[in-house]
C-alpha cells in the first residue's frame, strides 16, 4: 500500500495513535509537502526534491527513516527524450 502526504514521516510519528495505526498498514510513504521551487519532473513518484519515498515498515523496525531501495530517478524528462528522438 502506497500513501502520499504533505506531512513528513517524523510529523506523522508524533501526532497521534490513529496515524501510527495507519503507518503500520502502509508499505511505502511519499512524505513532505510539494514545493514548487523544488519541482523536478525527473523524480520517480514525487513532484519535488524535498519529498522522500520511505519504506515504512523498515523505518518503523529500525526506528529511523529508510529510503525505498527501488527508487530510481530518471536522468531526463519525457519531453527531453522525445525531442532527442526527433533529431
N, C-alpha and C positions, 0 to 999 in steps of 0.2 A: 504494500500500500504506500503510495506517494502522497505527500501533502506539501502545499506551498503556503507560506505565511509571511506576513510582514514583520513578524516578531523574530528575534534571534532565539537560538536554542537555549541560551542562558536565561533569557526572559521567560521562556515557557517553563523552565525548571523551577523558577522562583515564585510563580504566580499562585497556583492552586492545585489541589488534588485532582480535579477533573482534567486539567491539562496534562498532568503526569499520567493519568489513566489513558488519555488519548495518545500520548507519546509511546506508551507501552504497546500500542496496537499498530504503530507506523513503522514501516521499513526504512523509507527514505524521506528526509525533510529538506526542502529548499527553504532556507531561512533568510531573514533580513528584508528590509524594505527595498523596493525598486528605487534606484536613484538615477534620474535621467542623465546627470552629468557623468555617470559611470556606465552608461548603456554600452553594450558590446554585442553585436549580432553574431559573433563567433563563439559565444559561450553556449555550452550544452545545458539545456533545461532551465536556464535562468536568463534574466534580462540585463543585469548589471553586475559588475565585477565584485561588488561588496557582498553579494549573495553567495551562500555556500550550499553544496549538496552533501548532506550529512547522513551517514549510516547510523540511524537512531539506535538500533539495538546494540551495536558495538560500542557506541558512545555511552549508553546507559551502563553497560557492563564494565567499561574501563573508567568511568567517571571523568571522561574528557572527550572533547569533540573529535570524532573520527570521520574524516572526509571519505566519501564513497569512492572506492578504489577503481571503479569502472568509468569514472568521469574522464572523457576525452574531448577537450575543446577543439574546435576547428582552427585551422590556420588562415582560412579565407571565408568570406561570406558567400552565400549562394550567388549573389549578384556578381561578385568578382570572378567566381568560377565560370559563370555563364558568359561573361564578357571575354574571358580568355579563350573559350571555345570558338568564339566568333572571329578571332583574329587569325 
